Amino acid sequence: MRWIVFFLVAVLFVAAVPEKDRRIKWIQLFNGKDLNDWKPKIAGYPLGENFAGTFGVSDGKIKVSYGGYETFDERYGHLFYKKPFSCYLLAVEYRFTGEQVKGGPDWAIRNSGAMIHGQSPESMGVKQDFPISIEVQLLGGNGKDERSTANLCTPGTNVVMNGKLYTDHCINSTSKTFHGDQWVRVEVLVLGDSLVKHIVEGDTVLTYEKPQIGGGNVSNYDPKEMVDGKLLTKGSISLQSESHPVEFRKVELVDLEPYAHDPKKLGEALARLRHRN
């Protein structure tokens, strides 16, 4: 599947879609009430065990909290949606609250993430810290310094940017800094293994292609899952717990897979997305 060709063709259709047809169908991955469609996987615990109520729902929000922790002790966690996706637009609205739990690393202050194209939670080792995946890193400012969000981090993966294979673990986006407890909307356009765009409050801040397995920064994984160079065409979506309390009030997705094999339909769908109010 040549996703990048479809994307380029899509541009031709942007102006051709009537206003009345520019309707977007969002799938609410988070229903605002419970986590029945999600599975927690926390390092050191079996799939499905939600240690100390790390992931919960209150006031219509997913809340990642650490009230039951004495110390963080590298218990990195991920909350997995029930099914994988390949071609889509994902949106999350998040904010950081409170203080980091004792024992959390300095780099994880006001730090979380949305993982895409990830391995299945069932394939993770009990002690595995991060899924092999692409991380859309979600950050908050400290009140004074510049700190972009929607950065790229790569646990067990690499990407291609500007025709070059990047093996750095994290690459900063061009977003502005969001201090305090304000809500931030981050969207991720994913077209299989050809194109990924990070979008913050409507502005594209990072673009890359050919997400693939390789590199380090993930531990205690099953070696069968680490197939270096394997392109990632689909995978799991998950939300992180990395030691700082964070809330998600919206996790929604536009599934573009039904249009993926028809350049005209994909172009029209992308045009509708580009022309949202």
N, C-alpha and C positions, 0 to 999 in steps of 0.2 A: 504493500500500500504506500503510494507516494503522497503522504499527507501534505508535504510542502507545496506540491503542485496544486492540490486542491485549494490550499490557502491562497495562493497567488491568483488562481482563477476566481476565487471568492470576491476579490477586490473589484472585479468587473461588474459584480451584481449589486454593489452597495447602493447605487443611485436608482436601481430599477425596482426596488421594493416599495409598493404603495404604503402610505402611512397607516392605513387601516389594517394592513397585514403584518405590522410590526409588533406582534404579540409574542411574548416570551413565556414559555412554560417552565416554571421553576419547580424542581422536586425538593421538598423540605426534608433533608436528611435528619435534621433534628426537629421533632414534632412539638417542642416546647413543653412537654409534659413528663417524659421519662426517657430512659436509655434502652428501651426494649430492642431497638435496631442496632445496638452497639455492643462491642465486647471489649473489656479492659484487658490489657496485658502489661503487667508491671514486672520489671526485672527482679528475678528471684522467686516469682510466684507463678503458678500455672495459669494458663489462659482462662479468663472468666473470674478470677479472684480479684476483687476490688479492695486491695489492702487499705485499711483504715478509712474507707469511704473516699478515696482520693477523687474519684469522679462521681458527681452527683448532680441533681437537678433541683433548683430552687428559684422561685420568682420567674419562671419561664426561661431560665438560662442554664446552660451546662456550666458547672462550677468545679474548677480544679483546686482542691484545698488540701491542707496538711495539718488539720487540727488534731489528728490522731497520731502524728509522727512525733517521736522524741528528737530524732535527727533524721536527715534525709537518707544518708547511707547509700548513695548511688542507686536509689530505687527509681530509675527512670521509667516512665510509664507512657503508654499509648492507648488511646481509645479508638477502636477500629469500627468503621461502618460495616454493615453486614454483607456487602457485595462489592466487587471490584468494578472499575470503570476504565474506559480507554480514551474516548474522545468527548470532551465536555468543557463547560465553564463552571468552576467551583467558586463559591463565595463564602467567606467567613467574616463575621463581625465580632471583634474581640476587644477586651480591655484588661489591664492588669490592676490588681487590687492588693492592699495590705503589704506585708513584709515577707521576704524570702524565709523559708523554713531553715532552722539551724542545720548546718552541715551541707547546705547547697553550695556548689562552686561559684566563685565570683562571676564567671562568664554567664551564669544562668540567671542573674538578677534581671527581672522583667524580661524573661526570655521564654518563649514557647514556640510552637510550630504546627503547621499542617503538612502532613506527609502524604505524598502522592506517588503513584506507580510503585507502591510498596509490595513487599512479599506478603503472603497471607499470614495472619496471626497464628494459624495452626502450624506453620512451618518454622516458627521461631523457637529457639532454645529457651529453656526455663530461665536461665541466667542472662540471656541476651539483652543488651542495653537498648539498642535501637533497631528497628526493622531496616533491612536493606531497602533503600527508598530514596526518593528525592524530597528534601525538606524545604518547604517555603517557610523560612525562619521569621517568626513574628516577634518583634522587639518593641519595648517602650523606652522612652528617654528617661534620664535621671534628673531632669529639671534644669540642666545647664549645658550639657555637651551635645554635639550632633551625634545622632545614632539612627541610621536608616532602618527601615523595616522591609519585609518581603524580600529579604536576602535569600541567597541560595546556599544550602549546605548539603553535603553529599555523603551520608553514611553508607559505605559500601558501593558507591556509584561514582560515575564521572559524567560530564556533559561536553558537548561541542559548542563553542562560541566563536563566531567570526572565522569559521573554518578550522579552528584549533581545538584539540582535545585538552580540556581543563581538568587537572587533577588536584587543584587546591581544594581544601575541605569546604571553605566558605568564600563566597563572592558577594560583595556588597551591592545593593541596588542603588538607584539614584533617587530614592524617595526622600521626603522631608522627615524630620523627627517629630514624634508624637509624645509629648510629655504628659504626666498626670494620669488621670483615670478616664480620659476621653475614649469613646468608642471609635474604632478604626475598621473600615471595610477593605478587605483584601480579596481580589479575585485572581484566579489562575486559569488561563486558557490553555488547554491541553489537547493537542491533536496527535494522538498516538505517540510514535517515536520521532516525529518530525519537528514539532514546534511546541514550545512552552513559553508563555508570557506571564509575568507577574504584574499585576495592576493594583495600584493603591489609590483609593478615592478617585477612580476614573483615569489615572495617569499610568501609562506603561512605564515600568521602572527597571525591567530586566527581561531579556529575551535570550533563549538558547535552544539547542536542538539535540537530537540523538542521545537522550538519556540512556545510560547503559550501566551494567554492573561492572564494578572494578574499584580498586583503591581500598582504603582502610577506614578507620574511625567507626567501626562497629565490632563488638566482641561477643564471644560465646555463641556464634552462629553455627549452624549445620554446614559443613564444607560443601555439601551438595548444592546448597543455595547460591554459592559464590561462583558463578560462571562468568569469568572475566570476559568483557566485550559483548555480552548478550544485550541486545537492544531491548529497552523496556517499552512495550506497546500498550500495556495495561497494568493495573495493579490496585492494591488497596488504598484507601484513604483513611488517615487517622489523625487524631489530635494529641498533642504532647502534654505530659506533666514532667517538668524539669526543675522543680523546687520553688518556683514563685507562683503564688495564687493568680489564676487567670479565669476570666469568664468568657463564654461564647453565647451571644444572644441569637445568633443566626448561623446556620450551616446549611447552605442550599446549593443546588446544582442544576444546570441545564444540560441534559444528555444530548450530545450531538451525534452519537453513534448511528441513529436512524438515517442520518443524512451523509454519513461518511463515505459511502461508495457512489455518491452522485454529486459531481462537482457543482452543478447548478443549485441543487437543494442545499448543499453545505454553504455555498456562497450566499444564498438567500438567508439562511439561518444566521450566519455571521453578520450579514448586513443588519438584520433585526437587532442583534446584540449591540452593534456599533451605534445604532440610532435610538437607543433607549433614552428616556428622559432622565 
